């Protein structure tokens, strides 16, 4: 019997469209003899849809038309599986559309990759692929991620957080503090976004103000770091979990500007279907064998320190002036699931997807062996003294 994998994608994120591309790439790459794939599209307002066209990339050129001919659904937990139910339900006839054995979220950005969707799936009790709630949230928050990595002796750039309230209350004072602590040039980025969205480099006071205002369009907190101008960017993927993990080949993305842009990442192929695999890159990266192994070892260590599972991509920076390697950020659900980094080391995309599903099922087995509740009589005879809703200072009797 085939394993039914529900691929969830889309969601309320600035990386919504990238998620669609990544997910449908994966849907087309599964071993169809082993898996039945059920695409579940999540709109930007959080509604879920299934249907014949949901798995076709060409249909997303007109999403309103696609939704009109698709079926809105809800997920209902039952016996460790997810029932995909028609919504609104019909009074007569069948409302069960399909059943999911394993959920596979292929989502990018805030409100979906940051632990929100993972928490929903965890509450429903279904095995799901990828990082858990905590590692997803930590990986998305660039400051928290840095704090964890620094505590584990993994080199990251020093940074400063600025909130929109703090900045608008006294722009001049905030800028002066950044100039003193960080110094020009600075790089300003939203604290919880990826895909190069909201990022700018500032070389002077005027550019810093522009960069801050731009980043605050996407988040209420921004991260400011010193910008390494003479750098080489290197990316490496890791697959595994807290027990065992291995690193992929390293890549060197090629940018035409100081910052690799959203368009360069996802539109280089010209047809909008290739996702991160369309990016111009050097694989393997043009680095020494010693640096390659340093990065791959650091990637696996960071992956485990952050408690990750499945496949992540970890982005590094090499300061060409000092030769020092810094970990820049982690993508807990990378674009195209970073399959292009695994093929050079002999792991084809279907095998990578198979590994990810196996890791999800392993985690579910381990969690089932844990105790999350115990018998208690604390509610036996409990009372609020006859007053509904309780009273100030009241206590349970029993």
QUIJO-V662523 format. One record per residue. N is the residue number from 1. SS is DSSP state (~ for helix, > for strand, _ for the rest). Layout:
BEGIN
n-><N/N>
ss-><SS/SS>
END
This chain:
BEGIN
n-><1/2/3/4/5/6/7/8/9/10/11/12/13/14/15/16/17/18/19/20/21/22/23/24/25/26/27/28/29/30/31/32/33/34/35/36/37/38/39/40/41/42/43/44/45/46/47/48/49/50/51/52/53/54/55/56/57/58/59/60/61/62/63/64/65/66/67/68/69/70/71/72/73/74/75/76/77/78/79/80/81/82/83/84/85/86/87/88/89/90/91/92/93/94/95/96/97/98/99/100/101/102/103/104/105/106/107/108/109/110/111/112/113/114/115/116/117/118/119/120/121/122/123/124/125/126/127/128/129/130/131/132/133/134/135/136/137/138/139/140/141/142/143/144/145/146/147/148/149/150/151/152/153/154/155/156/157/158/159/160/161/162/163/164/165/166/167/168/169/170/171/172/173/174/175/176/177/178/179/180/181/182/183/184/185/186/187/188/189/190/191/192/193/194/195/196/197/198/199/200/201/202/203/204/205/206/207/208/209/210/211/212/213/214/215/216/217/218/219/220/221/222/223/224/225/226/227/228/229/230/231/232/233/234/235/236/237/238/239/240/241/242/243/244/245/246/247/248/249/250/251/252/253/254/255/256/257/258/259/260/261/262/263/264/265/266/267/268/269/270/271/272/273/274/275/276/277/278/279/280/281/282/283/284/285/286/287/288/289/290/291/292/293/294/295/296/297/298/299/300/301/302/303/304/305/306/307/308/309/310/311/312/313/314/315/316/317/318/319/320/321/322/323/324/325/326/327/328/329/330/331/332/333/334/335/336/337/338/339/340/341/342/343/344/345/346/347/348/349/350/351/352/353/354/355/356/357/358/359/360/361/362/363/364/365/366/367/368/369/370/371/372/373/374/375/376/377/378/379/380/381/382/383/384/385/386/387/388/389/390/391/392/393/394/395/396/397/398>
ss-><_/_/>/>/>/>/>/>/>/>/_/_/_/_/_/~/~/~/~/~/~/~/~/~/~/~/~/_/_/_/_/_/_/_/>/>/>/>/>/>/>/>/_/_/_/_/_/>/>/>/_/~/~/~/~/_/~/~/~/~/~/_/~/~/~/~/~/~/_/_/>/>/>/>/>/>/>/>/_/_/>/>/>/>/>/>/_/_/_/_/_/_/_/_/_/>/>/>/>/>/_/>/>/>/>/_/_/_/_/_/_/_/_/_/_/~/~/~/~/~/~/~/~/~/_/_/>/>/_/_/_/_/~/~/~/~/~/~/~/~/_/~/~/~/~/~/~/~/~/~/~/_/_/_/_/_/_/_/>/>/>/>/>/~/~/~/~/~/~/_/~/~/~/~/~/~/~/~/~/~/~/_/_/_/_/>/>/>/>/>/_/_/_/_/_/_/_/_/_/>/>/>/_/_/~/~/~/~/~/~/~/~/~/~/~/_/_/_/_/_/>/>/>/>/>/>/_/_/_/_/>/>/>/>/>/>/>/>/>/>/_/_/_/_/>/>/>/>/>/>/>/>/>/_/_/_/_/_/_/_/_/~/~/~/~/~/_/_/_/_/_/_/_/_/~/~/~/~/_/_/>/>/>/_/_/_/_/_/~/~/~/~/~/~/~/~/~/~/~/~/~/~/~/~/~/_/_/_/_/>/>/>/>/>/>/>/>/>/>/_/_/_/_/_/>/>/>/>/>/>/>/_/_/_/~/~/~/~/~/~/~/~/~/~/~/_/_/_/~/~/~/~/~/~/~/~/~/~/~/~/~/~/~/~/~/~/~/~/_/_/_/_/_/_/_/_/_/_/_/_/_/_/_/_/_/_/_/_/_/_/_/_/_/_/_/_/_/_>
END
